Amino acid sequence: MRATLTCCMVLLATAAIAAERAPSFPKRTNYSSARSSLITLGWKPAPTEAPPNECAKYDSRCEYPETESCSGTGRGFCTYQWRRGEMLIEILTEGDDRQIVTSVSCVANCR
């Protein structure tokens, strides 16, 4: 009985830790799919008070409230911020039209 209880406690602790980590996405996931997944998982856009850096008015990549910045040249990188509870993450994408998630990084209250 004691071994079973210990095993269950370890499994619950592992599940709690996994639930608190920043999400990850398969390679080549487009941002719109990742965005839908984040919303389903309870993440909320975390807009900054200032308008996105380096965004032209016609740039559709900058229409999301979570947009932090988008480059106007080169590989078309954009950074988006999301929050769940106290945890803040940034998602980096690449590409002008079809944005592909290249990384997810925890930037505040990481566990």
N, CA, C and O atoms as a GROMACS GRO file, in nm:
protein
  444
    1MET      N    1   0.083  -0.119   0.000
    1MET     CA    2   0.000   0.000   0.000
    1MET      C    3   0.087   0.126   0.000
    1MET      O    4   0.060   0.222  -0.072
    2ARG      N    5   0.192   0.123   0.081
    2ARG     CA    6   0.281   0.238   0.091
    2ARG      C    7   0.351   0.264  -0.043
    2ARG      O    8   0.366   0.380  -0.083
    3ALA      N    9   0.395   0.160  -0.112
    3ALA     CA   10   0.461   0.174  -0.241
    3ALA      C   11   0.365   0.231  -0.345
    3ALA      O   12   0.403   0.315  -0.427
    4THR      N   13   0.240   0.186  -0.340
    4THR     CA   14   0.140   0.238  -0.434
    4THR      C   15   0.114   0.386  -0.410
    4THR      O   16   0.105   0.463  -0.505
    5LEU      N   17   0.104   0.425  -0.284
    5LEU     CA   18   0.081   0.565  -0.250
    5LEU      C   19   0.199   0.652  -0.294
    5LEU      O   20   0.180   0.760  -0.348
    6THR      N   21   0.321   0.603  -0.271
    6THR     CA   22   0.440   0.677  -0.314
    6THR      C   23   0.444   0.691  -0.466
    6THR      O   24   0.474   0.798  -0.518
    7CYS      N   25   0.412   0.584  -0.535
    7CYS     CA   26   0.410   0.587  -0.681
    7CYS      C   27   0.309   0.690  -0.732
    7CYS      O   28   0.339   0.766  -0.824
    8CYS      N   29   0.189   0.692  -0.673
    8CYS     CA   30   0.086   0.788  -0.714
    8CYS      C   31   0.129   0.931  -0.687
    8CYS      O   32   0.103   1.020  -0.768
    9MET      N   33   0.196   0.954  -0.575
    9MET     CA   34   0.242   1.089  -0.542
    9MET      C   35   0.348   1.136  -0.642
    9MET      O   36   0.347   1.252  -0.683
   10VAL      N   37   0.437   1.047  -0.681
   10VAL     CA   38   0.540   1.082  -0.780
   10VAL      C   39   0.476   1.114  -0.914
   10VAL      O   40   0.514   1.211  -0.980
   11LEU      N   41   0.379   1.034  -0.956
   11LEU     CA   42   0.310   1.059  -1.082
   11LEU      C   43   0.236   1.193  -1.080
   11LEU      O   44   0.240   1.266  -1.179
   12LEU      N   45   0.170   1.225  -0.971
   12LEU     CA   46   0.098   1.352  -0.960
   12LEU      C   47   0.196   1.470  -0.963
   12LEU      O   48   0.169   1.571  -1.027
   13ALA      N   49   0.307   1.457  -0.893
   13ALA     CA   50   0.407   1.564  -0.893
   13ALA      C   51   0.466   1.584  -1.032
   13ALA      O   52   0.486   1.697  -1.075
   14THR      N   53   0.493   1.475  -1.102
   14THR     CA   54   0.546   1.483  -1.238
   14THR      C   55   0.446   1.551  -1.331
   14THR      O   56   0.484   1.634  -1.413
   15ALA      N   57   0.319   1.516  -1.318
   15ALA     CA   58   0.215   1.577  -1.401
   15ALA      C   59   0.204   1.726  -1.371
   15ALA      O   60   0.186   1.805  -1.464
   16ALA      N   61   0.213   1.766  -1.246
   16ALA     CA   62   0.204   1.908  -1.210
   16ALA      C   63   0.321   1.986  -1.266
   16ALA      O   64   0.302   2.097  -1.316
   17ILE      N   65   0.441   1.929  -1.260
   17ILE     CA   66   0.558   1.997  -1.315
   17ILE      C   67   0.544   2.011  -1.466
   17ILE      O   68   0.574   2.117  -1.522
   18ALA      N   69   0.500   1.905  -1.533
   18ALA     CA   70   0.484   1.910  -1.678
   18ALA      C   71   0.380   2.014  -1.719
   18ALA      O   72   0.396   2.080  -1.822
   19ALA      N   73   0.275   2.029  -1.639
   19ALA     CA   74   0.170   2.124  -1.672
   19ALA      C   75   0.219   2.268  -1.659
   19ALA      O   76   0.159   2.358  -1.718
   20GLU      N   77   0.325   2.292  -1.583
   20GLU     CA   78   0.374   2.427  -1.561
   20GLU      C   79   0.484   2.468  -1.658
   20GLU      O   80   0.530   2.582  -1.653
   21ARG      N   81   0.526   2.382  -1.745
   21ARG     CA   82   0.630   2.414  -1.841
   21ARG      C   83   0.573   2.491  -1.959
   21ARG      O   84   0.454   2.487  -1.988
   22ALA      N   85   0.663   2.561  -2.027
   22ALA     CA   86   0.622   2.630  -2.149
   22ALA      C   87   0.584   2.526  -2.254
   22ALA      O   88   0.645   2.420  -2.259
   23PRO      N   89   0.485   2.555  -2.335
   23PRO     CA   90   0.444   2.459  -2.438
   23PRO      C   91   0.551   2.444  -2.546
   23PRO      O   92   0.638   2.530  -2.562
   24SER      N   93   0.542   2.335  -2.619
   24SER     CA   94   0.632   2.316  -2.733
   24SER      C   95   0.546   2.272  -2.851
   24SER      O   96   0.436   2.221  -2.835
   25PHE      N   97   0.601   2.293  -2.969
   25PHE     CA   98   0.528   2.259  -3.091
   25PHE      C   99   0.620   2.182  -3.185
   25PHE      O  100   0.741   2.202  -3.183
   26PRO      N  101   0.562   2.094  -3.267
   26PRO     CA  102   0.644   2.022  -3.365
   26PRO      C  103   0.709   2.121  -3.462
   26PRO      O  104   0.658   2.230  -3.485
   27LYS      N  105   0.822   2.080  -3.519
   27LYS     CA  106   0.888   2.164  -3.619
   27LYS      C  107   0.792   2.196  -3.732
   27LYS      O  108   0.709   2.114  -3.770
   28ARG      N  109   0.805   2.315  -3.784
   28ARG     CA  110   0.728   2.365  -3.899
   28ARG      C  111   0.581   2.390  -3.866
   28ARG      O  112   0.499   2.398  -3.957
   29THR      N  113   0.544   2.403  -3.737
   29THR     CA  114   0.407   2.437  -3.701
   29THR      C  115   0.382   2.582  -3.739
   29THR      O  116   0.461   2.670  -3.707
   30ASN      N  117   0.271   2.608  -3.809
   30ASN     CA  118   0.244   2.746  -3.842
   30ASN      C  119   0.184   2.817  -3.720
   30ASN      O  120   0.123   2.754  -3.634
   31TYR      N  121   0.204   2.948  -3.716
   31TYR     CA  122   0.166   3.024  -3.598
   31TYR      C  123   0.016   3.019  -3.571
   31TYR      O  124  -0.024   3.013  -3.455
   32SER      N  125  -0.067   3.022  -3.673
   32SER     CA  126  -0.212   3.020  -3.649
   32SER      C  127  -0.253   2.891  -3.578
   32SER      O  128  -0.342   2.895  -3.493
   33SER      N  129  -0.192   2.779  -3.610
   33SER     CA  130  -0.221   2.652  -3.541
   33SER      C  131  -0.170   2.657  -3.397
   33SER      O  132  -0.239   2.614  -3.305
   34ALA      N  133  -0.049   2.708  -3.380
   34ALA     CA  134   0.008   2.719  -3.245
   34ALA      C  135  -0.079   2.813  -3.160
   34ALA      O  136  -0.104   2.785  -3.043
   35ARG      N  137  -0.124   2.922  -3.220
   35ARG     CA  138  -0.208   3.019  -3.149
   35ARG      C  139  -0.337   2.953  -3.101
   35ARG      O  140  -0.377   2.973  -2.987
   36SER      N  141  -0.402   2.876  -3.187
   36SER     CA  142  -0.525   2.806  -3.149
   36SER      C  143  -0.499   2.709  -3.034
   36SER      O  144  -0.579   2.700  -2.941
   37SER      N  145  -0.387   2.638  -3.040
   37SER     CA  146  -0.351   2.544  -2.934
   37SER      C  147  -0.329   2.616  -2.802
   37SER      O  148  -0.375   2.570  -2.697
   38LEU      N  149  -0.260   2.729  -2.806
   38LEU     CA  150  -0.235   2.806  -2.684
   38LEU      C  151  -0.366   2.850  -2.619
   38LEU      O  152  -0.383   2.839  -2.498
   39ILE      N  153  -0.458   2.899  -2.698
   39ILE     CA  154  -0.586   2.943  -2.645
   39ILE      C  155  -0.660   2.826  -2.582
   39ILE      O  156  -0.717   2.840  -2.473
   40THR      N  157  -0.659   2.710  -2.648
   40THR     CA  158  -0.722   2.589  -2.594
   40THR      C  159  -0.660   2.547  -2.462
   40THR      O  160  -0.730   2.498  -2.373
   41LEU      N  161  -0.528   2.566  -2.449
   41LEU     CA  162  -0.456   2.527  -2.327
   41LEU      C  163  -0.466   2.632  -2.215
   41LEU      O  164  -0.407   2.614  -2.109
   42GLY      N  165  -0.540   2.740  -2.239
   42GLY     CA  166  -0.560   2.839  -2.134
   42GLY      C  167  -0.463   2.955  -2.134
   42GLY      O  168  -0.464   3.035  -2.041
   43TRP      N  169  -0.378   2.965  -2.236
   43TRP     CA  170  -0.287   3.078  -2.248
   43TRP      C  171  -0.364   3.198  -2.302
   43TRP      O  172  -0.458   3.182  -2.380
   44LYS      N  173  -0.325   3.317  -2.259
   44LYS     CA  174  -0.389   3.441  -2.303
   44LYS      C  175  -0.285   3.530  -2.370
   44LYS      O  176  -0.170   3.535  -2.327
   45PRO      N  177  -0.325   3.602  -2.476
   45PRO     CA  178  -0.233   3.700  -2.535
   45PRO      C  179  -0.188   3.798  -2.427
   45PRO      O  180  -0.267   3.839  -2.342
   46ALA      N  181  -0.061   3.834  -2.431
   46ALA     CA  182  -0.005   3.928  -2.333
   46ALA      C  183   0.047   4.051  -2.406
   46ALA      O  184   0.168   4.067  -2.424
   47PRO      N  185  -0.045   4.137  -2.449
   47PRO     CA  186   0.000   4.253  -2.525
   47PRO      C  187   0.082   4.349  -2.441
   47PRO      O  188   0.060   4.364  -2.321
   48THR      N  189   0.175   4.413  -2.506
   48THR     CA  190   0.251   4.519  -2.439
   48THR      C  191   0.173   4.649  -2.457
   48THR      O  192   0.084   4.657  -2.542
   49GLU      N  193   0.206   4.748  -2.379
   49GLU     CA  194   0.133   4.874  -2.388
   49GLU      C  195   0.170   4.953  -2.512
   49GLU      O  196   0.089   5.028  -2.565
   50ALA      N  197   0.292   4.935  -2.559
   50ALA     CA  198   0.337   5.008  -2.678
   50ALA      C  199   0.300   4.930  -2.804
   50ALA      O  200   0.286   4.808  -2.798
   51PRO      N  201   0.283   4.997  -2.915
   51PRO     CA  202   0.257   4.923  -3.040
   51PRO      C  203   0.378   4.837  -3.077
   51PRO      O  204   0.490   4.867  -3.034
   52PRO      N  205   0.358   4.732  -3.154
   52PRO     CA  206   0.469   4.644  -3.191
   52PRO      C  207   0.583   4.719  -3.259
   52PRO      O  208   0.561   4.809  -3.340
   53ASN      N  209   0.704   4.681  -3.224
   53ASN     CA  210   0.822   4.740  -3.287
   53ASN      C  211   0.834   4.695  -3.432
   53ASN      O  212   0.804   4.580  -3.464
   54GLU      N  213   0.878   4.784  -3.518
   54GLU     CA  214   0.909   4.752  -3.658
   54GLU      C  215   0.790   4.704  -3.740
   54GLU      O  216   0.810   4.634  -3.840
   55CYS      N  217   0.668   4.737  -3.701
   55CYS     CA  218   0.552   4.692  -3.777
   55CYS      C  219   0.496   4.806  -3.861
   55CYS      O  220   0.467   4.915  -3.811
   56ALA      N  221   0.480   4.778  -3.988
   56ALA     CA  222   0.414   4.873  -4.076
   56ALA      C  223   0.262   4.855  -4.060
   56ALA      O  224   0.216   4.747  -4.024
   57LYS      N  225   0.187   4.958  -4.087
   57LYS     CA  226   0.042   4.952  -4.070
   57LYS      C  227  -0.023   4.843  -4.155
   57LYS      O  228  -0.126   4.788  -4.115
   58TYR      N  229   0.032   4.811  -4.267
   58TYR     CA  230  -0.026   4.712  -4.357
   58TYR      C  231   0.017   4.568  -4.324
   58TYR      O  232  -0.031   4.474  -4.388
   59ASP      N  233   0.106   4.550  -4.228
   59ASP     CA  234   0.163   4.418  -4.197
   59ASP      C  235   0.063   4.334  -4.117
   59ASP      O  236   0.040   4.362  -3.999
   60SER      N  237   0.004   4.234  -4.178
   60SER     CA  238  -0.098   4.151  -4.112
   60SER      C  239  -0.042   4.071  -3.995
   60SER      O  240  -0.117   4.029  -3.907
   61ARG      N  241   0.090   4.049  -3.994
   61ARG     CA  242   0.150   3.976  -3.882
   61ARG      C  243   0.135   4.052  -3.752
   61ARG      O  244   0.141   3.993  -3.644
   62CYS      N  245   0.115   4.182  -3.760
   62CYS     CA  246   0.109   4.267  -3.641
   62CYS      C  247  -0.032   4.289  -3.591
   62CYS      O  248  -0.053   4.367  -3.498
   63GLU      N  249  -0.130   4.223  -3.650
   63GLU     CA  250  -0.268   4.242  -3.610
   63GLU      C  251  -0.305   4.167  -3.483
   63GLU      O  252  -0.407   4.198  -3.421
   64TYR      N  253  -0.225   4.069  -3.443
   64TYR     CA  254  -0.253   3.995  -3.320
   64TYR      C  255  -0.221   4.083  -3.199
   64TYR      O  256  -0.121   4.154  -3.201
   65PRO      N  257  -0.304   4.080  -3.095
   65PRO     CA  258  -0.276   4.163  -2.978
   65PRO      C  259  -0.148   4.123  -2.904
   65PRO      O  260  -0.090   4.204  -2.832
   66GLU      N  261  -0.104   4.000  -2.922
   66GLU     CA  262   0.015   3.951  -2.851
   66GLU      C  263   0.146   3.984  -2.922
   66GLU      O  264   0.253   3.947  -2.874
   67THR      N  265   0.139   4.054  -3.036
   67THR     CA  266   0.259   4.087  -3.113
   67THR      C  267   0.349   4.181  -3.035
   67THR      O  268   0.307   4.289  -2.994
   68GLU      N  269   0.472   4.140  -3.017
   68GLU     CA  270   0.574   4.223  -2.953
   68GLU      C  271   0.652   4.299  -3.059
   68GLU      O  272   0.673   4.420  -3.048
   69SER      N  273   0.696   4.227  -3.163
   69SER     CA  274   0.771   4.291  -3.271
   69SER      C  275   0.773   4.200  -3.393
   69SER      O  276   0.757   4.078  -3.382
   70CYS      N  277   0.792   4.261  -3.510
   70CYS     CA  278   0.810   4.189  -3.635
   70CYS      C  279   0.913   4.264  -3.718
   70CYS      O  280   0.907   4.387  -3.729
   71SER      N  281   1.008   4.191  -3.774
   71SER     CA  282   1.109   4.257  -3.857
   71SER      C  283   1.054   4.281  -3.996
   71SER      O  284   0.977   4.201  -4.049
   72GLY      N  285   1.094   4.393  -4.054
   72GLY     CA  286   1.047   4.428  -4.187
   72GLY      C  287   1.136   4.377  -4.297
   72GLY      O  288   1.104   4.391  -4.415
   73THR      N  289   1.249   4.317  -4.261
   73THR     CA  290   1.344   4.268  -4.360
   73THR      C  291   1.397   4.131  -4.320
   73THR      O  292   1.366   4.080  -4.212
   74GLY      N  293   1.477   4.073  -4.404
   74GLY     CA  294   1.543   3.947  -4.372
   74GLY      C  295   1.446   3.830  -4.373
   74GLY      O  296   1.368   3.814  -4.466
   75ARG      N  297   1.451   3.750  -4.269
   75ARG     CA  298   1.372   3.627  -4.262
   75ARG      C  299   1.233   3.648  -4.205
   75ARG      O  300   1.158   3.552  -4.188
   76GLY      N  301   1.197   3.771  -4.176
   76GLY     CA  302   1.061   3.802  -4.131
   76GLY      C  303   1.029   3.750  -3.992
   76GLY      O  304   0.921   3.697  -3.970
   77PHE      N  305   1.122   3.765  -3.899
   77PHE     CA  306   1.098   3.718  -3.763
   77PHE      C  307   0.993   3.801  -3.692
   77PHE      O  308   0.987   3.923  -3.710
   78CYS      N  309   0.909   3.736  -3.612
   78CYS     CA  310   0.813   3.804  -3.523
   78CYS      C  311   0.824   3.742  -3.385
   78CYS      O  312   0.856   3.624  -3.371
   79THR      N  313   0.797   3.822  -3.284
   79THR     CA  314   0.793   3.775  -3.146
   79THR      C  315   0.654   3.803  -3.090
   79THR      O  316   0.603   3.914  -3.102
   80TYR      N  317   0.595   3.702  -3.028
   80TYR     CA  318   0.462   3.713  -2.968
   80TYR      C  319   0.471   3.674  -2.821
   80TYR      O  320   0.545   3.582  -2.785
   81GLN      N  321   0.396   3.744  -2.736
   81GLN     CA  322   0.398   3.716  -2.593
   81GLN      C  323   0.264   3.660  -2.546
   81GLN      O  324   0.157   3.707  -2.585
   82TRP      N  325   0.273   3.557  -2.461
   82TRP     CA  326   0.157   3.489  -2.405
   82TRP      C  327   0.175   3.472  -2.255
   82TRP      O  328   0.288   3.460  -2.206
   83ARG      N  329   0.064   3.470  -2.182
   83ARG     CA  330   0.067   3.453  -2.037
   83ARG      C  331  -0.036   3.348  -1.995
   83ARG      O  332  -0.147   3.340  -2.049
   84ARG      N  333   0.006   3.268  -1.898
   84ARG     CA  334  -0.087   3.179  -1.828
   84ARG      C  335  -0.050   3.187  -1.681
   84ARG      O  336   0.060   3.149  -1.642
   85GLY      N  337  -0.143   3.237  -1.601
   85GLY     CA  338  -0.110   3.263  -1.462
   85GLY      C  339  -0.002   3.370  -1.456
   85GLY      O  340  -0.015   3.476  -1.517
   86GLU      N  341   0.104   3.340  -1.384
   86GLU     CA  342   0.216   3.434  -1.373
   86GLU      C  343   0.326   3.408  -1.476
   86GLU      O  344   0.418   3.488  -1.490
   87MET      N  345   0.316   3.296  -1.549
   87MET     CA  346   0.420   3.261  -1.645
   87MET      C  347   0.401   3.338  -1.776
   87MET      O  348   0.290   3.347  -1.828
   88LEU      N  349   0.510   3.393  -1.827
   88LEU     CA  350   0.510   3.467  -1.953
   88LEU      C  351   0.604   3.398  -2.049
   88LEU      O  352   0.718   3.366  -2.015
   89ILE      N  353   0.555   3.373  -2.171
   89ILE     CA  354   0.639   3.310  -2.273
   89ILE      C  355   0.645   3.399  -2.396
   89ILE      O  356   0.558   3.483  -2.419
   90GLU      N  357   0.750   3.379  -2.476
   90GLU     CA  358   0.763   3.444  -2.605
   90GLU      C  359   0.773   3.337  -2.712
   90GLU      O  360   0.842   3.236  -2.696
   91ILE      N  361   0.705   3.361  -2.821
   91ILE     CA  362   0.712   3.270  -2.935
   91ILE      C  363   0.776   3.346  -3.050
   91ILE      O  364   0.734   3.457  -3.084
   92LEU      N  365   0.878   3.287  -3.108
   92LEU     CA  366   0.948   3.345  -3.223
   92LEU      C  367   0.902   3.272  -3.348
   92LEU      O  368   0.901   3.149  -3.352
   93THR      N  369   0.864   3.348  -3.450
   93THR     CA  370   0.824   3.290  -3.577
   93THR      C  371   0.914   3.343  -3.688
   93THR      O  372   0.985   3.442  -3.671
   94GLU      N  373   0.908   3.276  -3.800
   94GLU     CA  374   0.987   3.313  -3.918
   94GLU      C  375   0.896   3.305  -4.040
   94GLU      O  376   0.815   3.214  -4.052
   95GLY      N  377   0.912   3.400  -4.130
   95GLY     CA  378   0.836   3.399  -4.254
   95GLY      C  379   0.736   3.513  -4.261
   95GLY      O  380   0.670   3.546  -4.163
   96ASP      N  381   0.726   3.572  -4.378
   96ASP     CA  382   0.636   3.686  -4.394
   96ASP      C  383   0.490   3.645  -4.405
   96ASP      O  384   0.405   3.699  -4.333
   97ASP      N  385   0.459   3.553  -4.493
   97ASP     CA  386   0.319   3.515  -4.514
   97ASP      C  387   0.278   3.399  -4.424
   97ASP      O  388   0.186   3.413  -4.343
   98ARG      N  389   0.343   3.288  -4.438
   98ARG     CA  390   0.312   3.171  -4.357
   98ARG      C  391   0.414   3.162  -4.244
   98ARG      O  392   0.523   3.108  -4.262
   99GLN      N  393   0.378   3.216  -4.130
   99GLN     CA  394   0.471   3.220  -4.018
   99GLN      C  395   0.486   3.082  -3.956
   99GLN      O  396   0.387   3.015  -3.926
  100ILE      N  397   0.609   3.041  -3.936
  100ILE     CA  398   0.642   2.912  -3.877
  100ILE      C  399   0.705   2.936  -3.740
  100ILE      O  400   0.795   3.018  -3.726
  101VAL      N  401   0.657   2.863  -3.638
  101VAL     CA  402   0.713   2.875  -3.504
  101VAL      C  403   0.854   2.817  -3.504
  101VAL      O  404   0.874   2.702  -3.543
  102THR      N  405   0.951   2.898  -3.461
  102THR     CA  406   1.089   2.850  -3.454
  102THR      C  407   1.134   2.823  -3.311
  102THR      O  408   1.223   2.741  -3.289
  103SER      N  409   1.073   2.893  -3.212
  103SER     CA  410   1.108   2.865  -3.073
  103SER      C  411   1.002   2.919  -2.978
  103SER      O  412   0.928   3.011  -3.012
  104VAL      N  413   0.998   2.859  -2.859
  104VAL     CA  414   0.913   2.905  -2.750
  104VAL      C  415   1.005   2.918  -2.630
  104VAL      O  416   1.074   2.823  -2.592
  105SER      N  417   1.007   3.037  -2.569
  105SER     CA  418   1.094   3.062  -2.454
  105SER      C  419   1.015   3.119  -2.339
  105SER      O  420   0.930   3.206  -2.359
  106CYS      N  421   1.042   3.071  -2.220
  106CYS     CA  422   0.982   3.128  -2.102
  106CYS      C  423   1.064   3.249  -2.060
  106CYS      O  424   1.187   3.240  -2.052
  107VAL      N  425   0.999   3.362  -2.034
  107VAL     CA  426   1.072   3.484  -2.001
  107VAL      C  427   1.044   3.537  -1.862
  107VAL      O  428   1.118   3.622  -1.813
  108ALA      N  429   0.938   3.490  -1.796
  108ALA     CA  430   0.908   3.536  -1.660
  108ALA      C  431   0.834   3.427  -1.583
  108ALA      O  432   0.747   3.358  -1.636
  109ASN      N  433   0.872   3.413  -1.456
  109ASN     CA  434   0.812   3.315  -1.367
  109ASN      C  435   0.820   3.174  -1.424
  109ASN      O  436   0.723   3.099  -1.423
  110CYS      N  437   0.938   3.141  -1.474
  110CYS     CA  438   0.962   3.010  -1.534
  110CYS      C  439   0.980   2.905  -1.425
  110CYS      O  440   1.030   2.934  -1.316
  111ARG      N  441   0.938   2.786  -1.456
  111ARG     CA  442   0.952   2.677  -1.358
  111ARG      C  443   1.034   2.568  -1.418
  111ARG      O  444   1.058   2.466  -1.352
   0.00000   0.00000   0.00000
